[in-house]
Amino acid sequence: MKKQLLTLCFSIIGLLASGAFQEGPYVMTVSGKIAPDALGRTLAHEHIATNFNGTETGNHPLAGQEQALAQLLPWLKDLWGRGYNSLVECTPAHIGRNVGLLRELAEKSGMQILTNTGFYAAVDKKYLPEAAYTHSAEELAALWEQEWTHGIGDTGIRPGFIKLGVGDGPLDPVERKIVKAGMLLSGRTGLTVYVHTGGDQSIISQRQLALELGFKPDKLVWVHAQNGTDSTRIAMARQGMWVSLDGVSEERLDAYAGMIRNMKEAGLLHRLLLSHDDGWSVERDDPDLELELFANGNKRPYWSVEELLLPKLRNLGFREAELDQLLVQNPRKALSITP
């Protein structure tokens, strides 16, 4: 008996020394934690179902949930079959975030899907709830932290990142409060902050706020950086920020290839993320659900990066290792959470 106990003790000591009981970095999906290496080939900014009429509740299951599942599942299975493992779903609270649907789609398609917490102040603040005006930045951070700690609504599903939205110019007081709240929450949880951003002035304003708060730029993603200039993209990336080119489409392949090439020439491919910003809008939310594909230049969702943009980049001399960095290594680093 003593010999067995001694053997067990030595086994436990060995496991502790190897780090088996020490939790390392992870990524939070709608199905739970995964190792960062398991994220695989990833589209860094997409949507599945978004309600541009706005929703009163932060999590909004559809009346036609089963119809949505039947319509959307084949597209995610197709994406998975073409070698993609993960999709970052950026639909925020109060614009149709539907985490139950995302989890069911993930389980049935094989795709790993991430959802988010936070508020969206773009589009003239159309989608902001009252709390955005009545709460302080610290109170907003605490409100969102409840979703991180306890799950979104009664689903138990936790966010994998923070999604915010602001307008084109320098941050106004409400936008500044929301971005500050996101940075405060990120500092407590390790969640990365995605900020839907217009152009250069807004991201420069966000960077100044980050400096004031001592916020690490490698936890900030400039969403829709294609709307800025090359010089600002390069400047932000050199300071450690993630630059996300969202909106790759059949109609703008040359423009995106040019932006990516410029980042490569600046030695900054390691700060770049790519995606289509594809998805469906909820046109009718009842048992006869109607979903319409975004009109952003792609007739087929989640297709243009792999089938059109990557071949163009290869023709420009990009190596497979560089493409792997854009779609595998960078998302893994951007979305990892360190306990």
C-alpha positions in Angstrom: 0.0 0.0 0.0 2.8 2.4 1.0 4.6 1.6 -2.3 1.4 2.4 -4.3 1.0 5.7 -2.5 4.6 6.6 -3.0 4.3 5.8 -6.7 1.1 7.9 -6.9 2.9 10.9 -5.2 5.8 10.7 -7.7 3.3 10.5 -10.6 1.5 13.7 -9.3 4.9 15.5 -8.8 5.8 14.6 -12.4 2.5 15.9 -13.8 2.9 19.1 -11.9 6.4 19.6 -13.2 5.3 18.9 -16.7 2.6 21.6 -16.5 -0.3 19.2 -17.0 -2.3 20.8 -14.1 -1.3 24.4 -15.1 -3.8 26.0 -17.5 -2.1 27.8 -20.3 -3.4 30.1 -23.0 -6.7 29.2 -24.6 -9.4 30.5 -26.9 -13.0 30.7 -25.8 -15.6 29.4 -28.4 -19.4 29.1 -28.0 -18.7 25.4 -27.3 -16.1 26.1 -24.6 -12.4 26.4 -24.3 -10.0 25.1 -26.9 -6.2 25.2 -27.2 -5.0 28.1 -29.4 -3.3 25.6 -31.7 -6.8 24.0 -32.3 -8.1 27.2 -33.8 -6.7 26.3 -37.1 -7.5 28.2 -40.3 -9.7 31.1 -39.2 -11.8 33.9 -40.7 -11.2 36.7 -38.3 -14.4 38.8 -38.8 -17.6 37.4 -40.2 -21.3 37.3 -39.4 -24.0 34.7 -39.5 -27.3 36.3 -38.8 -27.6 40.1 -38.0 -30.8 42.1 -37.3 -30.2 45.6 -38.6 -33.6 46.7 -37.1 -32.0 46.3 -33.7 -33.1 44.1 -30.8 -34.3 45.0 -27.4 -32.5 42.2 -25.8 -28.7 41.6 -25.9 -29.2 37.9 -27.0 -32.0 37.4 -29.4 -33.1 33.9 -30.5 -35.1 33.9 -33.7 -38.8 33.0 -34.0 -37.7 30.9 -37.0 -34.6 29.4 -35.3 -35.0 25.9 -37.0 -35.4 27.5 -40.4 -32.3 29.6 -39.8 -30.4 26.5 -38.8 -31.5 24.7 -42.0 -30.6 27.6 -44.2 -27.2 28.5 -42.7 -25.8 25.1 -41.8 -24.8 24.1 -45.4 -22.7 27.2 -45.8 -20.7 26.5 -42.6 -20.3 22.8 -43.6 -19.0 24.0 -47.0 -16.5 26.3 -45.2 -15.3 23.5 -43.0 -15.0 21.2 -45.9 -12.7 23.7 -47.7 -10.2 23.5 -44.8 -11.4 26.3 -42.5 -11.7 25.4 -38.8 -12.9 28.6 -37.1 -15.1 31.7 -37.6 -15.1 34.8 -35.5 -18.8 35.9 -35.4 -18.9 39.7 -34.8 -22.6 40.4 -34.5 -22.9 42.5 -31.3 -25.5 42.6 -28.6 -28.7 44.5 -29.6 -28.1 43.8 -33.4 -29.3 40.2 -33.3 -26.5 38.4 -31.4 -27.9 34.8 -31.1 -25.5 32.6 -29.2 -27.7 29.6 -29.0 -27.9 29.4 -32.8 -24.2 29.8 -33.0 -23.6 26.9 -30.7 -26.0 24.7 -32.6 -24.4 25.6 -35.9 -20.9 24.9 -34.4 -21.9 21.5 -33.1 -23.6 20.4 -36.4 -21.0 21.9 -38.8 -17.7 21.1 -37.1 -16.7 24.8 -37.2 -15.4 26.5 -34.1 -17.3 29.8 -33.6 -16.5 32.7 -31.3 -19.1 35.2 -30.1 -18.6 38.5 -28.2 -19.6 40.9 -25.5 -19.8 44.7 -25.6 -21.8 47.6 -27.2 -21.9 49.0 -30.7 -22.0 52.8 -31.1 -21.5 53.1 -34.9 -24.4 54.0 -37.2 -25.2 57.1 -35.2 -25.6 55.0 -32.0 -28.7 53.4 -33.3 -28.0 50.2 -31.5 -27.0 51.4 -28.1 -29.1 50.5 -25.1 -29.8 53.0 -22.3 -27.0 51.6 -20.2 -24.5 53.1 -22.6 -25.6 56.5 -21.5 -26.4 55.9 -17.8 -23.4 53.7 -16.8 -19.8 54.8 -16.3 -17.0 53.0 -18.1 -16.3 51.0 -15.0 -20.0 50.0 -14.7 -20.2 49.0 -18.3 -17.1 46.8 -17.9 -18.7 45.2 -14.9 -21.9 44.6 -16.9 -20.0 42.9 -19.7 -17.9 41.0 -17.2 -21.0 39.2 -16.0 -21.3 37.7 -19.5 -17.7 36.5 -19.3 -18.1 35.1 -15.7 -21.7 33.6 -15.9 -22.4 33.3 -19.6 -24.7 35.3 -22.0 -28.2 35.4 -20.7 -29.2 31.9 -19.4 -27.1 30.1 -22.1 -23.9 29.5 -20.2 -22.1 30.5 -23.4 -19.1 32.8 -22.8 -17.8 35.5 -25.1 -14.4 34.9 -26.8 -13.7 38.6 -27.4 -15.1 42.1 -26.9 -16.8 43.7 -29.9 -17.3 47.5 -29.9 -18.3 50.0 -32.6 -17.5 53.7 -33.1 -17.9 56.2 -35.9 -15.5 57.9 -38.3 -14.0 60.8 -36.4 -12.2 61.2 -33.1 -14.0 59.4 -30.2 -16.9 61.4 -28.8 -17.6 61.1 -25.0 -20.0 58.1 -25.4 -17.6 56.3 -27.8 -14.7 57.0 -25.5 -16.6 55.6 -22.5 -17.4 52.4 -24.4 -13.9 51.9 -25.7 -12.5 52.6 -22.2 -14.9 50.0 -20.8 -13.7 47.4 -23.3 -10.0 48.1 -22.4 -10.8 47.8 -18.7 -12.5 44.5 -19.2 -9.7 43.2 -21.4 -7.2 44.1 -18.7 -9.2 42.0 -16.2 -10.0 39.0 -18.5 -7.5 38.8 -21.3 -10.2 39.2 -23.9 -9.1 40.9 -27.1 -11.0 44.2 -28.1 -12.3 44.4 -31.6 -13.4 47.9 -32.5 -15.5 48.6 -35.6 -13.8 51.8 -36.8 -14.3 54.3 -39.6 -11.0 55.9 -40.7 -7.7 57.2 -39.4 -8.9 59.8 -37.0 -10.9 57.3 -34.9 -8.1 54.7 -34.6 -5.6 57.4 -33.7 -8.0 58.5 -31.0 -8.3 55.0 -29.7 -4.5 54.6 -29.6 -4.3 57.8 -27.5 -6.8 56.4 -25.1 -4.9 53.1 -24.9 -1.7 55.1 -24.0 -3.5 57.0 -21.3 -4.8 53.7 -19.8 -1.6 51.8 -20.2 -3.5 49.3 -22.4 -1.4 46.9 -24.4 -1.9 47.5 -28.2 -1.6 43.8 -29.0 -5.0 43.3 -27.4 -6.7 45.8 -29.8 -8.0 45.0 -33.3 -8.6 47.8 -35.7 -11.7 46.4 -37.5 -12.3 47.6 -41.1 -8.8 49.0 -41.3 -9.3 48.9 -45.1 -11.1 52.2 -44.6 -7.9 53.9 -43.4 -4.7 54.8 -45.2 -1.6 52.7 -45.7 0.5 55.1 -43.6 -1.8 54.8 -40.6 -2.2 51.0 -41.0 1.5 50.7 -41.0 1.9 53.1 -38.0 -0.6 51.3 -35.9 0.8 47.9 -36.7 4.3 49.0 -35.8 3.0 50.0 -32.4 1.7 46.5 -31.9 -2.0 46.8 -32.9 -3.8 44.2 -35.0 -4.9 45.6 -38.4 -7.9 43.7 -39.7 -8.8 44.0 -43.4 -12.5 43.0 -43.3 -14.6 43.0 -46.4 -12.7 41.0 -49.0 -14.9 40.7 -52.0 -15.0 39.7 -55.6 -15.2 43.4 -56.5 -12.2 44.7 -54.6 -9.6 41.9 -54.9 -6.9 44.2 -56.4 -7.4 46.8 -53.6 -7.0 44.2 -50.8 -4.1 42.5 -52.5 -2.4 45.9 -52.7 -3.0 46.6 -49.0 -1.6 43.2 -48.0 1.4 43.7 -50.2 2.2 47.0 -48.6 2.0 45.5 -45.2 4.4 42.8 -46.3 6.8 45.3 -47.7 6.7 47.1 -44.3 7.5 43.8 -42.6 4.1 43.7 -40.8 2.3 40.6 -42.0 2.5 39.4 -38.4 0.0 42.1 -37.4 -2.6 41.5 -40.1 -6.0 39.7 -40.0 -8.3 38.9 -43.0 -12.0 38.3 -43.5 -15.0 38.9 -45.7 -17.5 40.5 -43.2 -20.1 38.2 -44.8 -23.3 37.1 -43.3 -27.1 37.3 -43.5 -29.5 40.1 -42.4 -32.8 39.1 -40.8 -35.5 40.6 -43.1 -38.4 38.8 -41.4 -38.3 37.4 -37.9 -41.3 35.0 -37.6 -41.9 31.3 -38.2 -41.6 32.1 -41.9 -38.1 33.5 -41.4 -36.5 35.5 -44.2 -32.7 35.9 -44.3 -30.9 37.9 -47.0 -27.2 37.6 -47.8 -25.3 40.8 -47.2 -24.8 42.9 -50.3 -21.1 43.5 -49.8 -19.8 42.2 -53.1 -19.8 38.5 -52.5 -22.5 36.4 -54.2 -21.2 33.3 -52.3 -20.4 33.8 -48.6 -17.0 33.0 -47.0 -15.6 32.2 -50.4 -13.5 35.0 -51.8 -10.5 34.8 -49.5 -9.7 31.2 -50.2 -10.8 30.9 -53.8 -9.9 34.4 -55.2 -7.6 36.4 -53.0 -5.1 33.7 -52.0 -4.4 32.7 -55.7 -3.9 36.4 -56.5 -1.4 36.7 -53.6 0.4 33.6 -54.7 0.8 35.2 -58.2 2.3 38.2 -56.4 5.0 36.0 -54.9 3.5 35.3 -51.5 4.8 32.0 -50.0 2.5 29.4 -48.4 4.1 30.2 -45.0 3.0 33.8 -45.3 -0.5 32.9 -46.2 -0.5 30.5 -43.2 0.6 33.3 -41.0 -2.4 35.5 -42.1 -5.0 32.8 -41.6 -3.7 30.5 -38.9 -0.9 32.0 -36.8 -2.2 35.6 -36.5 -5.8 34.8 -35.5 -4.4 32.3 -32.9 -2.2 35.0 -31.4 -4.9 37.7 -31.6 -7.6 35.6 -29.8 -5.5 33.7 -27.2 -6.4 34.4 -23.6 -3.7 34.0 -21.0 -4.9 33.2 -17.5 
